[in-house]
Amino acid sequence: MNSPQNPASAFPTDPRRREVAIAILQAGDRYLLQLRDNIPGIVYPGYWGLFGGHLEAGESPDEAIARELVEEIGYSPPKLVKFGAFEAPTVVRHVYHGELDVPLDRLQLLEGWDMGLWSAPQIRQGDRYSEKAGEIRPLGRPHQQILLAFIDRHP
C-alpha cells in the first residue's frame, strides 16, 4: 500500500484493478465505521470498514464518494478533503476525510449490517462488538492501516 505522499505507480496498471472511494468521517476524536454485510462473495464480508464503494463508469472519485455516502447512510458531509490514494495490486482506494456533524442516530444505515463510532485505541485493537451481529467482528486490515495513517498525521 502506498502512502498519500507516494500514491501512484508502485503497481503496474491492470485493467481489472478496481477503483473505490471511501471516507474517514470524524466526530470529535471518533471515526465512523460500517460493519459490512456478512454475505459470501462480497469483499470483506462481516468486517468493519469505512463507508464508500466502487466508482461507476465515467465517475470521478469525488463524485463517487458523495454518491456512496448518500446511498449508504443518507448523509452528505459539509466538506470532504482527499487524504490520498492507496494502491494495491487489485484496487486503488481514494480516501477522503470530513467531519460527521450530525449525531449517529440521525444517519440511516441503508447499506451494511451495523455502524459505530470508534476511538483510536479501538482502531489499533482491530475489532469491536456489534450489537446487531451479537459478536465481536474484525476491522478489515486495509482500512485499519488507512485509519492509522490518518490518525498518525492528524493527532
N, CA and C atoms as an extended XYZ file, in Angstrom:
465
Properties=species:S:1:pos:R:3:atomname:S:1:resname:S:1:resid:I:1 pbc="F F F"
N         0.857       -1.167        0.000 N   MET     1
C         0.000        0.000        0.000 CA  MET     1
C         0.899        1.224        0.000 C   MET     1
N         0.527        2.204       -0.758 N   ASN     2
C         1.296        3.435       -0.825 CA  ASN     2
C         0.722        4.472        0.120 C   ASN     2
N         1.579        5.334        0.581 N   SER     3
C         1.129        6.421        1.444 CA  SER     3
C         0.630        7.568        0.582 C   SER     3
N        -0.067        8.536        1.172 N   PRO     4
C        -0.522        9.678        0.398 CA  PRO     4
C         0.625       10.469       -0.226 C   PRO     4
N         1.830       10.416        0.366 N   GLN     5
C         2.943       11.146       -0.223 CA  GLN     5
C         3.507       10.429       -1.450 C   GLN     5
N         3.290        9.126       -1.563 N   ASN     6
C         3.821        8.353       -2.681 CA  ASN     6
C         2.698        7.508       -3.265 C   ASN     6
N         1.648        8.159       -3.790 N   PRO     7
C         0.442        7.427       -4.080 CA  PRO     7
C         0.443        6.583       -5.337 C   PRO     7
N         1.027        6.958       -6.381 N   ALA     8
C         0.646        6.341       -7.638 CA  ALA     8
C         1.548        5.254       -8.154 C   ALA     8
N         1.848        4.690       -8.800 N   SER     9
C         2.595        3.848       -9.711 CA  SER     9
C         3.495        2.764       -9.150 C   SER     9
N         3.298        2.297       -7.940 N   ALA    10
C         4.105        1.172       -7.471 CA  ALA    10
C         3.625       -0.127       -8.086 C   ALA    10
N         2.407       -0.152       -8.575 N   PHE    11
C         1.844       -1.352       -9.174 CA  PHE    11
C         1.556       -1.083      -10.641 C   PHE    11
N         1.853       -2.052      -11.503 N   PRO    12
C         1.556       -1.847      -12.922 CA  PRO    12
C         0.051       -1.681      -13.134 C   PRO    12
N        -0.303       -0.948      -14.166 N   THR    13
C        -1.714       -0.747      -14.466 CA  THR    13
C        -2.331       -2.063      -14.907 C   THR    13
N        -3.409       -2.425      -14.282 N   ASP    14
C        -4.137       -3.649      -14.598 CA  ASP    14
C        -5.569       -3.242      -14.906 C   ASP    14
N        -6.052       -3.547      -16.101 N   PRO    15
C        -7.405       -3.115      -16.450 CA  PRO    15
C        -8.484       -3.705      -15.542 C   PRO    15
N        -8.163       -4.774      -14.824 N   ARG    16
C        -9.135       -5.378      -13.907 CA  ARG    16
C        -9.082       -4.746      -12.521 C   ARG    16
N        -8.107       -3.873      -12.292 N   ARG    17
C        -7.982       -3.250      -10.975 CA  ARG    17
C        -9.149       -2.293      -10.753 C   ARG    17
N        -9.822       -2.463       -9.628 N   ARG    18
C       -10.980       -1.637       -9.284 CA  ARG    18
C       -10.529       -0.328       -8.647 C   ARG    18
N       -11.391        0.656       -8.761 N   GLU    19
C       -11.183        1.903       -8.035 CA  GLU    19
C       -12.370        2.101       -7.108 C   GLU    19
N       -12.073        2.452       -5.869 N   VAL    20
C       -13.114        2.726       -4.888 CA  VAL    20
C       -12.829        4.070       -4.234 C   VAL    20
N       -13.876        4.675       -3.708 N   ALA    21
C       -13.753        5.913       -2.933 CA  ALA    21
C       -14.346        5.633       -1.557 C   ALA    21
N       -13.575        5.932       -0.515 N   ILE    22
C       -14.004        5.672        0.858 CA  ILE    22
C       -13.774        6.918        1.709 C   ILE    22
N       -14.528        7.011        2.807 N   ALA    23
C       -14.484        8.234        3.620 CA  ALA    23
C       -14.170        7.944        5.077 C   ALA    23
N       -13.246        8.727        5.599 N   ILE    24
C       -12.986        8.783        7.037 CA  ILE    24
C       -13.841        9.931        7.560 C   ILE    24
N       -14.935        9.589        8.234 N   LEU    25
C       -15.815       10.606        8.809 CA  LEU    25
C       -15.553       10.666       10.302 C   LEU    25
N       -15.202       11.867       10.770 N   GLN    26
C       -14.732       12.056       12.135 CA  GLN    26
C       -15.723       12.894       12.930 C   GLN    26
N       -16.071       12.386       14.116 N   ALA    27
C       -16.905       13.117       15.075 CA  ALA    27
C       -16.064       13.292       16.328 C   ALA    27
N       -15.464       14.461       16.492 N   GLY    28
C       -14.537       14.673       17.606 CA  GLY    28
C       -13.329       13.777       17.437 C   GLY    28
N       -13.090       12.913       18.436 N   ASP    29
C       -11.932       12.015       18.355 CA  ASP    29
C       -12.350       10.586       17.997 C   ASP    29
N       -13.509       10.453       17.353 N   ARG    30
C       -14.007        9.120       16.969 CA  ARG    30
C       -14.299        9.081       15.472 C   ARG    30
N       -14.307        7.874       14.937 N   TYR    31
C       -14.385        7.662       13.494 CA  TYR    31
C       -15.538        6.717       13.168 C   TYR    31
N       -16.320        7.082       12.156 N   LEU    32
C       -17.486        6.291       11.776 CA  LEU    32
C       -17.073        5.107       10.909 C   LEU    32
N       -17.492        3.917       11.334 N   LEU    33
C       -17.219        2.701       10.570 CA  LEU    33
C       -18.508        1.930       10.333 C   LEU    33
N       -18.486        1.159        9.262 N   GLN    34
C       -19.606        0.318        8.849 CA  GLN    34
C       -19.231       -1.140        9.059 C   GLN    34
N       -20.156       -1.917        9.604 N   LEU    35
C       -19.989       -3.366        9.610 CA  LEU    35
C       -20.618       -3.874        8.323 C   LEU    35
N       -19.764       -4.415        7.457 N   ARG    36
C       -20.238       -4.882        6.155 CA  ARG    36
C       -21.168       -6.079        6.322 C   ARG    36
N       -22.104       -6.200        5.394 N   ASP    37
C       -22.993       -7.358        5.412 CA  ASP    37
C       -22.169       -8.635        5.395 C   ASP    37
N       -22.658       -9.652        6.069 N   ASN    38
C       -21.954      -10.936        6.135 CA  ASN    38
C       -22.475      -11.853        5.024 C   ASN    38
N       -22.223      -11.430        3.785 N   ILE    39
C       -22.708      -12.135        2.603 CA  ILE    39
C       -21.510      -12.711        1.858 C   ILE    39
N       -21.435      -14.026        1.703 N   PRO    40
C       -20.323      -14.606        0.940 CA  PRO    40
C       -20.284      -14.005       -0.470 C   PRO    40
N       -19.077      -13.780       -0.955 N   GLY    41
C       -18.914      -13.247       -2.300 CA  GLY    41
C       -18.638      -11.758       -2.351 C   GLY    41
N       -18.925      -11.016       -1.259 N   ILE    42
C       -18.549       -9.601       -1.253 CA  ILE    42
C       -17.165       -9.480       -0.613 C   ILE    42
N       -16.521       -8.370       -0.845 N   VAL    43
C       -15.202       -8.133       -0.274 CA  VAL    43
C       -15.351       -7.887        1.231 C   VAL    43
N       -14.551       -8.574        2.025 N   TYR    44
C       -14.550       -8.437        3.484 CA  TYR    44
C       -15.949       -8.572        4.101 C   TYR    44
N       -16.641       -9.686        3.858 N   PRO    45
C       -17.960       -9.860        4.470 CA  PRO    45
C       -17.857       -9.961        5.994 C   PRO    45
N       -18.730       -9.226        6.685 N   GLY    46
C       -18.756       -9.286        8.141 CA  GLY    46
C       -17.611       -8.571        8.827 C   GLY    46
N       -16.872       -7.745        8.098 N   TYR    47
C       -15.776       -6.957        8.669 CA  TYR    47
C       -16.219       -5.507        8.810 C   TYR    47
N       -15.646       -4.831        9.786 N   TRP    48
C       -15.804       -3.391        9.906 CA  TRP    48
C       -14.928       -2.711        8.860 C   TRP    48
N       -15.385       -1.570        8.350 N   GLY    49
C       -14.608       -0.811        7.377 CA  GLY    49
C       -15.188        0.584        7.213 C   GLY    49
N       -14.588        1.326        6.316 N   LEU    50
C       -15.035        2.685        6.025 CA  LEU    50
C       -16.201        2.656        5.047 C   LEU    50
N       -17.054        3.661        5.115 N   PHE    51
C       -18.141        3.773        4.150 CA  PHE    51
C       -17.587        4.213        2.802 C   PHE    51
N       -18.203        3.752        1.732 N   GLY    52
C       -17.810        4.109        0.376 CA  GLY    52
C       -18.056        2.954       -0.561 C   GLY    52
N       -17.535        3.067       -1.782 N   GLY    53
C       -17.746        1.994       -2.742 CA  GLY    53
C       -17.086        2.269       -4.077 C   GLY    53
N       -17.429        1.421       -5.041 N   HIS    54
C       -16.821        1.453       -6.368 CA  HIS    54
C       -17.206        2.698       -7.157 C   HIS    54
N       -16.277        3.140       -7.983 N   LEU    55
C       -16.565        4.197       -8.940 CA  LEU    55
C       -17.383        3.597      -10.072 C   LEU    55
N       -18.400        4.305      -10.515 N   GLU    56
C       -19.169        3.887      -11.676 CA  GLU    56
C       -18.473        4.398      -12.930 C   GLU    56
N       -18.819        3.831      -14.077 N   ALA    57
C       -18.199        4.216      -15.352 CA  ALA    57
C       -18.306        5.725      -15.555 C   ALA    57
N       -17.173        6.353      -15.844 N   GLY    58
C       -17.137        7.783      -16.110 CA  GLY    58
C       -17.225        8.671      -14.881 C   GLY    58
N       -17.243        8.081      -13.701 N   GLU    59
C       -17.402        8.837      -12.460 CA  GLU    59
C       -16.034        9.139      -11.847 C   GLU    59
N       -15.864       10.346      -11.338 N   SER    60
C       -14.629       10.700      -10.644 CA  SER    60
C       -14.706       10.189       -9.203 C   SER    60
N       -13.555       10.050       -8.531 N   PRO    61
C       -13.592        9.676       -7.111 CA  PRO    61
C       -14.402       10.665       -6.264 C   PRO    61
N       -14.292       11.966       -6.558 N   ASP    62
C       -15.063       12.974       -5.817 CA  ASP    62
C       -16.565       12.725       -5.951 C   ASP    62
N       -17.004       12.438       -7.174 N   GLU    63
C       -18.426       12.168       -7.406 CA  GLU    63
C       -18.850       10.869       -6.722 C   GLU    63
N       -17.983        9.862       -6.795 N   ALA    64
C       -18.315        8.550       -6.230 CA  ALA    64
C       -18.504        8.619       -4.719 C   ALA    64
N       -17.608        9.308       -4.015 N   ILE    65
C       -17.732        9.319       -2.555 CA  ILE    65
C       -18.977       10.091       -2.122 C   ILE    65
N       -19.299       11.174       -2.809 N   ALA    66
C       -20.519       11.920       -2.480 CA  ALA    66
C       -21.751       11.036       -2.698 C   ALA    66
N       -21.800       10.322       -3.800 N   ARG    67
C       -22.924        9.433       -4.102 CA  ARG    67
C       -23.009        8.292       -3.094 C   ARG    67
N       -21.879        7.652       -2.819 N   GLU    68
C       -21.869        6.488       -1.926 CA  GLU    68
C       -22.340        6.842       -0.515 C   GLU    68
N       -21.930        7.980        0.007 N   LEU    69
C       -22.337        8.348        1.367 CA  LEU    69
C       -23.844        8.581        1.458 C   LEU    69
N       -24.420        9.183        0.436 N   VAL    70
C       -25.875        9.367        0.423 CA  VAL    70
C       -26.561        8.009        0.300 C   VAL    70
N       -26.045        7.136       -0.567 N   GLU    71
C       -26.647        5.811       -0.746 CA  GLU    71
C       -26.537        4.948        0.511 C   GLU    71
N       -25.438        5.051        1.229 N   GLU    72
C       -25.183        4.135        2.345 CA  GLU    72
C       -25.695        4.634        3.691 C   GLU    72
N       -25.637        5.955        3.926 N   ILE    73
C       -26.065        6.471        5.237 CA  ILE    73
C       -26.954        7.713        5.140 C   ILE    73
N       -27.352        8.088        3.928 N   GLY    74
C       -28.228        9.247        3.778 CA  GLY    74
C       -27.600       10.537        4.259 C   GLY    74
N       -26.291       10.676        4.077 N   TYR    75
C       -25.567       11.821        4.631 CA  TYR    75
C       -24.649       12.432        3.584 C   TYR    75
N       -24.636       13.752        3.552 N   SER    76
C       -23.739       14.500        2.683 CA  SER    76
C       -22.907       15.436        3.564 C   SER    76
N       -21.623       15.100        3.787 N   PRO    77
C       -20.793       15.935        4.668 CA  PRO    77
C       -20.661       17.361        4.137 C   PRO    77
N       -20.504       18.337        5.045 N   PRO    78
C       -20.347       19.720        4.599 CA  PRO    78
C       -19.112       19.912        3.729 C   PRO    78
N       -18.060       19.125        3.985 N   LYS    79
C       -16.826       19.253        3.206 CA  LYS    79
C       -16.069       17.932        3.284 C   LYS    79
N       -15.557       17.485        2.138 N   LEU    80
C       -14.676       16.317        2.089 CA  LEU    80
C       -13.361       16.736        1.457 C   LEU    80
N       -12.266       16.291        2.038 N   VAL    81
C       -10.926       16.597        1.543 CA  VAL    81
C       -10.248       15.277        1.212 C   VAL    81
N        -9.563       15.232        0.087 N   LYS    82
C        -8.874       13.997       -0.288 CA  LYS    82
C        -7.650       13.814        0.608 C   LYS    82
N        -7.569       12.658        1.236 N   PHE    83
C        -6.429       12.300        2.082 CA  PHE    83
C        -5.332       11.656        1.251 C   PHE    83
N        -5.705       10.832        0.288 N   GLY    84
C        -4.708       10.186       -0.553 CA  GLY    84
C        -5.307        9.050       -1.348 C   GLY    84
N        -4.460        8.441       -2.165 N   ALA    85
C        -4.832        7.253       -2.936 CA  ALA    85
C        -3.913        6.126       -2.499 C   ALA    85
N        -4.498        5.049       -2.051 N   PHE    86
C        -3.746        3.892       -1.572 CA  PHE    86
C        -3.896        2.781       -2.604 C   PHE    86
N        -2.790        2.380       -3.192 N   GLU    87
C        -2.826        1.390       -4.265 CA  GLU    87
C        -2.412        0.018       -3.782 C   GLU    87
N        -3.067       -0.981       -4.328 N   ALA    88
C        -2.729       -2.389       -4.136 CA  ALA    88
C        -2.853       -3.051       -5.510 C   ALA    88
N        -2.396       -4.279       -5.651 N   PRO    89
C        -2.449       -4.907       -6.977 CA  PRO    89
C        -3.850       -4.966       -7.590 C   PRO    89
N        -4.896       -5.104       -6.785 N   THR    90
C        -6.240       -5.276       -7.344 CA  THR    90
C        -7.175       -4.096       -7.120 C   THR    90
N        -6.727       -3.079       -6.379 N   VAL    91
C        -7.633       -1.969       -6.063 CA  VAL    91
C        -6.847       -0.686       -5.796 C   VAL    91
N        -7.458        0.429       -6.174 N   VAL    92
C        -6.982        1.758       -5.774 CA  VAL    92
C        -8.061        2.331       -4.867 C   VAL    92
N        -7.666        2.675       -3.655 N   ARG    93
C        -8.604        3.253       -2.685 CA  ARG    93
C        -8.365        4.763       -2.610 C   ARG    93
N        -9.326        5.539       -3.096 N   HIS    94
C        -9.289        7.001       -2.989 CA  HIS    94
C        -9.922        7.342       -1.642 C   HIS    94
N        -9.132        7.934       -0.764 N   VAL    95
C        -9.573        8.136        0.616 CA  VAL    95
C        -9.820        9.622        0.874 C   VAL    95
N       -10.983        9.903        1.416 N   TYR    96
C       -11.396       11.261        1.764 CA  TYR    96
C       -11.614       11.346        3.269 C   TYR    96
N       -11.546       12.555        3.790 N   HIS    97
C       -11.912       12.737        5.197 CA  HIS    97
C       -12.777       13.980        5.333 C   HIS    97
N       -13.621       13.924        6.350 N   GLY    98
C       -14.522       15.035        6.611 CA  GLY    98
C       -15.134       14.893        7.986 C   GLY    98
N       -15.848       15.922        8.376 N   GLU    99
C       -16.480       15.952        9.692 CA  GLU    99
C       -17.858       15.300        9.623 C   GLU    99
N       -18.156       14.510       10.628 N   LEU   100
C       -19.510       13.996       10.828 CA  LEU   100
C       -20.170       14.964       11.797 C   LEU   100
N       -21.034       15.828       11.280 N   ASP   101
C       -21.592       16.904       12.109 CA  ASP   101
C       -23.043       16.659       12.521 C   ASP   101
N       -23.461       15.400       12.483 N   VAL   102
C       -24.791       15.030       12.975 CA  VAL   102
C       -24.625       13.861       13.943 C   VAL   102
N       -25.554       13.699       14.889 N   PRO   103
C       -25.475       12.539       15.780 CA  PRO   103
C       -25.677       11.238       14.995 C   PRO   103
N       -25.118       10.174       15.518 N   LEU   104
C       -25.200        8.867       14.869 CA  LEU   104
C       -26.652        8.458       14.600 C   LEU   104
N       -27.554        8.785       15.511 N   ASP   105
C       -28.953        8.374       15.325 CA  ASP   105
C       -29.680        9.156       14.233 C   ASP   105
N       -29.034       10.167       13.662 N   ARG   106
C       -29.612       10.903       12.526 CA  ARG   106
C       -29.210       10.287       11.196 C   ARG   106
N       -28.260        9.350       11.217 N   LEU   107
C       -27.863        8.653        9.993 CA  LEU   107
C       -28.808        7.485        9.759 C   LEU   107
N       -28.994        7.143        8.499 N   GLN   108
C       -29.799        5.984        8.125 CA  GLN   108
C       -28.853        4.918        7.595 C   GLN   108
N       -28.794        3.775        8.233 N   LEU   109
C       -27.957        2.683        7.735 CA  LEU   109
C       -28.708        2.012        6.590 C   LEU   109
N       -28.380        2.417        5.366 N   LEU   110
C       -29.067        1.922        4.176 CA  LEU   110
C       -28.324        0.760        3.530 C   LEU   110
N       -27.044        0.627        3.832 N   GLU   111
C       -26.231       -0.499        3.369 CA  GLU   111
C       -25.337       -0.923        4.517 C   GLU   111
N       -25.221       -2.218        4.704 N   GLY   112
C       -24.377       -2.734        5.771 CA  GLY   112
C       -25.206       -3.323        6.893 C   GLY   112
N       -24.487       -3.924        7.851 N   TRP   113
C       -25.096       -4.660        8.946 CA  TRP   113
C       -25.213       -3.790       10.197 C   TRP   113
N       -24.216       -2.914       10.407 N   ASP   114
C       -24.186       -2.077       11.604 CA  ASP   114
C       -23.259       -0.899       11.324 C   ASP   114
N       -23.251        0.062       12.203 N   MET   115
C       -22.298        1.170       12.130 CA  MET   115
C       -21.994        1.609       13.550 C   MET   115
N       -20.849        2.263       13.705 N   GLY   116
C       -20.470        2.727       15.024 CA  GLY   116
C       -19.317        3.698       14.961 C   GLY   116
N       -19.164        4.456       16.041 N   LEU   117
C       -18.049        5.388       16.173 CA  LEU   117
C       -16.943        4.709       16.965 C   LEU   117
N       -15.753        4.707       16.408 N   TRP   118
C       -14.589        4.042       17.003 CA  TRP   118
C       -13.576        5.074       17.473 C   TRP   118
N       -12.942        4.800       18.597 N   SER   119
C       -11.826        5.617       19.087 CA  SER   119
C       -10.534        5.112       18.441 C   SER   119
N        -9.482        5.914       18.533 N   ALA   120
C        -8.175        5.486       18.011 CA  ALA   120
C        -7.697        4.195       18.679 C   ALA   120
N        -7.818        4.033       20.018 N   PRO   121
C        -7.404        2.759       20.622 CA  PRO   121
C        -8.194        1.555       20.087 C   PRO   121
N        -9.481        1.732       19.825 N   GLN   122
C       -10.267        0.632       19.260 CA  GLN   122
C        -9.794        0.287       17.852 C   GLN   122
N        -9.443        1.302       17.076 N   ILE   123
C        -8.933        1.063       15.722 CA  ILE   123
C        -7.613        0.306       15.800 C   ILE   123
N        -6.740        0.700       16.719 N   ARG   124
C        -5.470       -0.019       16.891 CA  ARG   124
C        -5.712       -1.472       17.308 C   ARG   124
N        -6.696       -1.689       18.177 N   GLN   125
C        -7.025       -3.049       18.623 CA  GLN   125
C        -7.505       -3.900       17.447 C   GLN   125
N        -8.347       -3.322       16.575 N   GLY   126
C        -8.715       -4.005       15.344 CA  GLY   126
C        -9.960       -4.863       15.372 C   GLY   126
N       -10.742       -4.801       16.443 N   ASP   127
C       -12.027       -5.498       16.444 CA  ASP   127
C       -12.955       -4.825       17.442 C   ASP   127
N       -14.253       -5.137       17.299 N   ARG   128
C       -15.232       -4.485       18.172 CA  ARG   128
C       -16.529       -5.275       18.163 C   ARG   128
N       -17.207       -5.222       19.290 N   TYR   129
C       -18.507       -5.874       19.423 CA  TYR   129
C       -19.563       -5.101       18.638 C   TYR   129
N       -20.423       -5.837       17.955 N   SER   130
C       -21.578       -5.256       17.276 CA  SER   130
C       -22.836       -5.816       17.921 C   SER   130
N       -23.696       -4.923       18.402 N   GLU   131
C       -24.959       -5.390       18.984 CA  GLU   131
C       -25.813       -6.087       17.940 C   GLU   131
N       -25.820       -5.564       16.717 N   LYS   132
C       -26.651       -6.170       15.670 CA  LYS   132
C       -26.139       -7.553       15.280 C   LYS   132
N       -24.823       -7.724       15.247 N   ALA   133
C       -24.251       -9.033       14.917 CA  ALA   133
C       -24.255       -9.953       16.132 C   ALA   133
N       -24.247       -9.353       17.328 N   GLY   134
C       -24.220      -10.139       18.555 CA  GLY   134
C       -22.875      -10.770       18.843 C   GLY   134
N       -21.817      -10.198       18.263 N   GLU   135
C       -20.477      -10.750       18.468 CA  GLU   135
C       -19.412       -9.720       18.113 C   GLU   135
N       -18.186      -10.028       18.488 N   ILE   136
C       -17.039       -9.196       18.122 CA  ILE   136
C       -16.696       -9.492       16.669 C   ILE   136
N       -16.519       -8.423       15.885 N   ARG   137
C       -16.183       -8.569       14.468 CA  ARG   137
C       -14.890       -7.799       14.194 C   ARG   137
N       -14.048       -8.294       13.268 N   PRO   138
C       -12.770       -7.643       12.987 CA  PRO   138
C       -12.911       -6.423       12.077 C   PRO   138
N       -11.941       -5.542       12.192 N   LEU   139
C       -11.787       -4.404       11.291 CA  LEU   139
C       -10.925       -4.873       10.124 C   LEU   139
N       -11.373       -4.637        8.890 N   GLY   140
C       -10.598       -5.031        7.714 CA  GLY   140
C        -9.212       -4.400        7.748 C   GLY   140
N        -8.191       -5.208        7.528 N   ARG   141
C        -6.799       -4.753        7.656 CA  ARG   141
C        -6.472       -3.543        6.775 C   ARG   141
N        -6.863       -3.513        5.490 N   PRO   142
C        -6.520       -2.321        4.693 CA  PRO   142
C        -7.129       -1.040        5.259 C   PRO   142
N        -8.353       -1.113        5.735 N   HIS   143
C        -8.989        0.085        6.296 CA  HIS   143
C        -8.375        0.457        7.641 C   HIS   143
N        -7.968       -0.533        8.418 N   GLN   144
C        -7.265       -0.248        9.668 CA  GLN   144
C        -5.962        0.497        9.376 C   GLN   144
N        -5.208        0.040        8.388 N   GLN   145
C        -3.939        0.689        8.041 CA  GLN   145
C        -4.163        2.123        7.569 C   GLN   145
N        -5.198        2.336        6.764 N   ILE   146
C        -5.511        3.684        6.283 CA  ILE   146
C        -5.895        4.586        7.457 C   ILE   146
N        -6.745        4.097        8.338 N   LEU   147
C        -7.147        4.887        9.510 CA  LEU   147
C        -5.961        5.219       10.403 C   LEU   147
N        -5.079        4.259       10.624 N   LEU   148
C        -3.908        4.523       11.466 CA  LEU   148
C        -2.982        5.546       10.814 C   LEU   148
N        -2.833        5.490        9.496 N   ALA   149
C        -2.034        6.504        8.794 CA  ALA   149
C        -2.669        7.881        8.970 C   ALA   149
N        -3.987        7.946        8.882 N   PHE   150
C        -4.689        9.215        9.068 CA  PHE   150
C        -4.511        9.733       10.496 C   PHE   150
N        -4.705        8.857       11.466 N   ILE   151
C        -4.580        9.247       12.878 CA  ILE   151
C        -3.163        9.730       13.180 C   ILE   151
N        -2.163        9.073       12.621 N   ASP   152
C        -0.772        9.496       12.828 CA  ASP   152
C        -0.520       10.896       12.284 C   ASP   152
N        -1.195       11.257       11.201 N   ARG   153
C        -0.993       12.573       10.588 CA  ARG   153
C        -1.906       13.650       11.179 C   ARG   153
N        -2.966       13.234       11.863 N   HIS   154
C        -3.940       14.177       12.437 CA  HIS   154
C        -4.211       13.809       13.894 C   HIS   154
N        -3.188       13.934       14.755 N   PRO   155
C        -3.364       13.501       16.162 CA  PRO   155
C        -4.374       14.356       16.920 C   PRO   155
